Amino acid sequence: MSTVTLPDPDRAVMARRNEVVKQLKKLAPKAVVIADLEGRRTFESDALAAYRRLPLAVVLPANTEEVSAILRFCYENHVKVVPRGAGTSLCGGATPLEDSIVLCLSRMNQVLEIDAANRVARVEAGITNIAITQAAAAKGFFYAPDPSSQVACTVGGNIATNSGGAHCLKYGVTVNNLLGVRMVMVDGEIVDFGGTYLDAPNYDFLPLITGSEGQLGVVTEASVRLIAAPEGARPVLIGFDSANAAASCVAAIIASGIVPVAIEFMDRPAIHVCEHFVPAGYPLDAEAALIVEVEGSEDEIEYLLEKIEDIAQDYNPISMRRSQSDEESALIWKGRKAAFGAIGQISDYMCMDGVIPLSALPEALTGVSLICRKYRFDVANIFHAGDGNLHPLILYDANDPGQLERVELCGAEILKLCVELGGCLTGEHGVGIEKRELMYEQFTDEDIDQQVRIKEELDPAWLLNPGKVFPILGRGALKQSMDLTRLDAAPDGLPPEDTLVDEVEFDVEYIEGEERL
């Protein structure tokens, strides 16, 4: 059982599936159209695999013109469209519906131009994040946003969710590195926003488009900033005897005025799982560890690392290891970048994505621990500590139907805590279906109404990525647009208060302090 509700499909559209497929093949002759059952199953979920819907068909266009033709046909025939990159969304941002097609841009993966003189890369939306840096490296540049899934996730998906990553502490997230996009509107019109340099003419719509999760149009091309590669970079790995000490050290480093290129946090469960997966020399006797990386000339690196190590001494570190080579640095990062996969090898998990002010980090970690204990779940914390972007991974058993609802409730409490502490619901994963009903925790009625007006202006029939981002329970206008089921659920999308954890009987007795991993 799940607390997440998806719109009831339009049976009339589903009955026209064969005709829809036939027309798509005619309209986009270079596209790959997948209509068979097994092929469609490959796209029935994204990385939030607990939720699945079999789409009408899957279309992989070859260029912007084909995207335009597909969207125009769907607009005229009231067929819903779910845009998708690599399907790495952890919040259900690319979960299809039975009466939708999946518009997958993974074939549109070309570097169109590397303009070294102006430090700009123009790329197709389906290119992987890391491929931009690989293409620019020969000219001494890199693309700064680097989500942990960068070897797989696409820049189009990064734009849809305003992705971040380890190195965004210094260089900013996607919106800070995006100069322009080519986007196809719901009726097939092709529009360019921004340009290839800062402060391009016309209205600045890029902040509106970035993070819009495929609700306003489909981005097919992007122009992004390239950053000159630093002379060098080196991390220091610091182990602490408590998570609070590590969290306090993070706040102290930032408060000192030093801006490392990255500060990553791992708690004890995460350290052990990652070290088992990639032997990187992580401190197995520590309750928490920080990876703090600085960059610059060798003298600058030495100066900054000494400053950081001095700050860390105030929090009684039990170990401190400064990387001595590029190979050692790569190994330290390899363990961190593989963290989600490593956790996935031992358990199903739900990855949260909340943001808190840095000063609230110790309180947030304590709160996350208490909430997970309340719901009887183990948790591993691996996150971008420098910018307060938490990623608690709640471990559960997907084969136990009762655990899915419990983990959803547990995650919702964690995200509410982030808002209560002065943060927000999402740092880089987006809202999707996972956090949709929590939007009122962060926004007022007036805020949501404003967002809905923008959505309805650009997509009046709600055909683009329906059922995501906007709360769909308890809102008359959205009910009419989306033909919802289960409208008798609680207004905030969660079960009534009397069904919360205190009323649940658990099969497993939690023992405080017991090693569970």
N, C-alpha and C positions, 0 to 999 in steps of 0.2 A: 504494500500500500504506500501511496505517496501523497504528500500535501500539494504537489504541483499539478495544476489543472491546465490542460491544453484545449484549445478551441475544438468544438465539434466540427467534423469535416462537412463540406458542402457535397451532399450525395449526387447532386445533379452534375457538378463538375467531375466527380469521380466516374460517373457513368460515361463521360465523354473522353475518357483517357486515351483510347485508341486514336480518336480524331486529333487530340492534342499532340500526341506523339508524331502522327503523320504530318501535321502542319509544321512542327518544329524541325523535322528533317528537311522539309522543303525550304523553310525560311533561312536556315543556317546550314548550307551544304557542307561547309568545312568543319562543322561542329561534330563532336562525338555525342550521340544520343543513346543513353542506356535505358532500355525499357523492360528488359527481362527481370524476372523475380530475383534471381541470385545477384545480378548486377546492382539492382536497387537496394538490396539488403546491405551492401557495402557502405551505403550512404545514409542508413536509417538512424544513425546517431553521430554525434561528434565525440570529443574526449570526455564529455559528461555522459558516459555510456549507460547510466541507469535509466535513461529516458530514450525511447525509440519510437519512431513512426516511419512507416514505409511510404516514400514519396510516390507521386504519380509517375515521374520519370526524372532522370538526371541528364543535364545537358552541360557539356564542356565546350564552350565556344572557343574559336581560334583568334578572334580579334574584337575590337570595340564595336565594329559595325554589326557583327553577329549578335553581340549582347543587345544592341539597340533593336534589332529585328525581333529578337526573342521577347524583350520586355514590351515592345509595342503590341505584339500578338497577345501576350498574357493580359495586358491592360485592356485590350478590346474584347477579350473573351472571359474576363474576370477569373483568371487563373492566378493563384498566389505563387510567389517566388521567394525562395530562401537562398540568398547568396551564401557562397561557401568558398573558403580558400583551401587550406590543408585539413580542415576539420579538427584543429587542435583546441577549439574553445572548451574551457573548463567550466563554463556556466550555461551551456546549452544554447549558445548564440546561433548555432547552425543546426539545431534540431529541426528536422522537416515536419510537415503535416501531411496527412493522407491526401489532401486536395491541393497540394503544392508541388511545383517542380523544384528541384535543387539546381541552382545555377552555379556550377563549380568553375572557378577561374584558374585552376591549377595548370592548364595548358598555356595560359598567357603568362609566360615566365621569362621573358627576354629582357636583357639590359638594352635599352634603346640608345642611350648615350651616356658617356662619362665625360663631363665637361670640367677638366682639371682647372682651367683658368678661372672659372666661376665657382668651383667646388660644388658641383651639382651632379647628381645622378638621376637620369630619367629612366624609369623602369615600368614594366607591366606589373599589374597588381598581383599576379599569381607567382611572382618570384619569391623564393625563400628569403628570409631576413638576412641570413649569413651570406647568401650569394651576392648581395650588394657589396659588402665589405670585401669579399673575395675578388670581385671585379675591379674594385677601386684600389686594392692593396698595391698593385704594381706601380701606381702613380703616387703612392705615399699617403693614401687617405683611408678612412674607414667610416662606416655608418654607425652612429653612436647607440641608438636603442638596441638592446640585446636581450630580449626575453629568453628565459631558460630553454624554451622550445625553438630557438632561432635556427637550428638546422632543419626544422620542418615547417614552422609557421610561415605564413606569407605576409608580405608588406600590406596587402589589401586587408587582411585580417587584423594586422597591427593598427592600421588606420581606423578600422571599425571599432576597435576597443581601446584606442589610445594606449598601446602597450608601452611598457617600461623596460626594466631589466637592471642588471647589476650596475651597469655603468651610467645609469640615468641620474645618479646622485649629482654628478658633475655636469653632465651634458643635457639633461632634460629628457622628457619622454617624447613620444612620437610627435605630438602637436608642436613641440619646440623644434623639431627637425624636418618638418614638412613645409615645402614651399608652394606646391601646387598639385592639383589633381585633375584628371579627366573623369567625368562621372556621367553615367547614363541615368536619366530620370525615369520614373515609372512608366511614362508614355513613350519612351524610346528616344527622347531628345538627348543629344550629346552636348554636354556643357563643360567648359573649362573654368576652374576656380583657381585663383592665385596665379603663380607663374614660375619662373626659374630663379627668382631672386627675392630677397626680403622686401616687404612693402610694395608688392605688385599693385598695379592700379585696380580700381573698382572695389566693391565691398569685400571685406575680409570674411568670407564664409568658411574658411578652413577650420576655425575652432568649432563651428557648428557641425561640420561634416565629421571631423575627427571625434570618434567615440559615439557616433550615431548608430552603430551596430546594424547597418544595412537597412535602416528604417526610412531613409530619405532618398536613396539612390544607390547605384552600384558603381563603385570606383573601379576603373579599368586601367588607369595609368597614374603614376605619381612621380613628382620631382622632389627629391630629398636632398638635404644638406650633407655634404661630406666634410669630415673633420680631418685635419692634418694628423697623421699618426705621431704619437709622442716619441721622443728619443728612446725612452725606455719606461718600463712599469714593473713594479715588484710588490707582492703582498707580504704581510706579516700575519701569521696564524697565532691567535692568542686564546688560551684556554682559561676558563674561570670555574670556580667551585659552586657558582649559582647563576641561574638565568638572570636574576635581578642585578648581579654585579656586572654581567656582560651588557645588559640593557643600560645601566647607568653609565658605563664606559662609553657607549655609543653617544648618549646625550652629551657627555663631557667633551668628546672629540669634536662634535659639531659646534658646541658652544664655544670652543677655543678659537674658532674662526678658520680652522683647517678644513678644506673641502677635499677629502679623499675621492678618488675616482669611483670607489665602491666600498661599502661596508655590508657584509653579508653575515647573517646570524644563523647558527645551527644549535639546537638543543641536544641533550644527551642521546635520545633515541635517534635523531637524525645523524649525529656524529657516528654512531655505531653502524647504522645501516649503510651510510655512504662509504665508510672505511672498509666495510666488508665487500662492497660492490667495486670500489676503486681504491686500492691501498695507496692513500696519499699522505699517510703519516699524521692523520688527525688525532688529537689528544683524547684517548679513550677513557682517561680518568677524569675528564672534565664534565661538568653539568651543562656547560654551554661554551661555544667557541665563536670567535669573530674572525672573518677574513677581511682585513683592511688593506686596500691596495692604493698606492699613490703612483704618480707618473711624473716624468720630466727628465732632466739631465741626471747623471749619476749623483752629482753633488746635491741636487734638489731632492732626489729620492732619499738619500742618506739623511738629510736634514729633517724631512717630514716624518720619516719612520722613527727617528730618535724622539721627535716631539710626541708622536702617538704612543710610543712605548713608555715615555715618561708619564703620560696621562693614564695609561693602563695600570701603571704601578700603584696608583691610588686605589685600585679596586682588587688588589691582591691576586694577580693572575697566578695560576699554578703552572703555566707554561707559556713560553713566547718563542716563536720560531720564525725568523726572517728568511724568506726565500733567498737562496744563494745562486740560483741559475734560472735561465728561461725554462729549462726542462722541469725544474721543481715548481716553478710558478704555474706552468701548464698543468701539472699533475694536481696541484691544489685546486685549480679551477675545474678540472675534469671531474673531480669528486663532487663538487658543488653543483655543476651543471647536470650531473647524472642523478641528482637527488630524487626527483620525482619518479624516474624509472626504477631506481633502487627500492624506494618504498613500495612501488607497484608490484615488485617481485615477491613481497612478503604479505601483502594485504590489499584488499580494495580500500580506496580512500576517497574522501570528499575534500577537495582543496578549497579553502576559503581565501578570500582576497579582499581584506578590509584595510583601511588606512587610519592611522592614529597620529596625533602630534608626538614628536620624539620625546617630549618631556613626560608623556603618559606611557611610555614603553614598559617600564617595570609593572605598572598597574595593569596594563593590558595583558601582559604575559601571565600574571597571577590570575586575572579574570578568565582567560582562555583555559587555563589549567582547571580552575574550579568548575567551569561550565562543562568541560569534557568529563570531569569526574562525576558530576551530577548525572550525566546521561550514560555513564559507564562506558566511555570510549577512551582508548588510548589516543594520544595526539603526538605528532612530530612537528616541530616548528622549524621551518626553513624559510628565510625571507630576506627582503632587501631592507636592512635595518636603517640605513642611512637616510632614506626618505619615508620611513614609517610604514612601509607597505608590507603588512603581515600576510603570511601564507601558512596558517595552521592546517596541517593535513590530518583530518579525523579518520582514524582507521576503523573499518567496519566490515561486516560480512554481507556481501551483496546477495548471497544465496539464502539469507534469512530475511524473509519479506518484512518482518517487523522492524528490522534494523534500518531500513531505508527511511521510514518516516521519522524514526528517532534521530538519525544523523541529520536530516533536514532541519528538525527543530533545534538540535544542538548548534548547527551552523548558523541558523537565524539568530540565536541568542548571542553568538560571538559577533555577528555583524551589527546587531543592535548595540552591543557594548562599544564597538568602534565609534558609532555615531554618538553615543552618550559621552564618550571621552573627547569629543570634539573633532572626530575624524569623519570618514565617509564609507559608503557601502562597497566601493570598488576602487582599486588602484590601477589595475591594468587588464583585468579579465573581462570587464563589462558586466552588464546586468543579466542579459539573456533571460532564460526562464527561471534560473536559480534564485535571483534576488528580486524578481519583478514585484512580488507582493510586499516587499520591504521598502519600496520607494517612498511610501508615506512616513517611514521612520526618519527619512532625511529631508523630504520636500513637503512643503505645504500644499493645500488644495490649489492655491493660486499658481504655485510653481508647476504642478503637474498639468493644470489647465493650459498654461502657457506652452508647455512642451507638446501637448496634444494639438493645440492650434497649429503649431509649425508642422507637425506630422500630417494633419488633415489638409493643410494647404498644399503640401508637396505630394501626398499620397492619399487622396480623398477616399478611396475605396479600401484602404488598409490592406493592400496586396503585398507590400514588401515586408518580408520577414515577420509575419503576423504571430501574435502570441508571445512576443518578446518585449522586454524593457518596460512597457507600460503596465501598471496594475490592471488586471482584467476582471477582477471581482469587485462588485459593489459600485460600478460606474455605468450609469445608464447608457451613455453614448457609445461606450466600448462594447457593452453587451449587444446593442443593436447591430453594430458593425461586425461582430465576430461570432454571433450565434453560439454563445457559450453554454456549456453544460455545468452541472454541479454548482449552480448559483446559490444554493442554500448553504454553502460553506461560510466560514467566518469571514467578516469583512476584510480582514488583513491577510486572508489566504491561509491562515493556520487553523488547526482545529481549535474548538473552544477550550478555554483555560482548564476546565476540569478533566481534559484528556491529556494534559501535559505529564511530564515525567513522573511526578509524584504519584500518579495513578497507575503507572506501568509496573508490572512485575518482571523482574529480570531473571534470566536463567543463570547468569554468572555473577557471583559475589565479587565485588571489587575489593581488593586488599591494598590499603594505602602503602605506597612505597614498593609494591611488588614489581619486579622486572617482568614486563609483558612482551618484550620484543625478542 
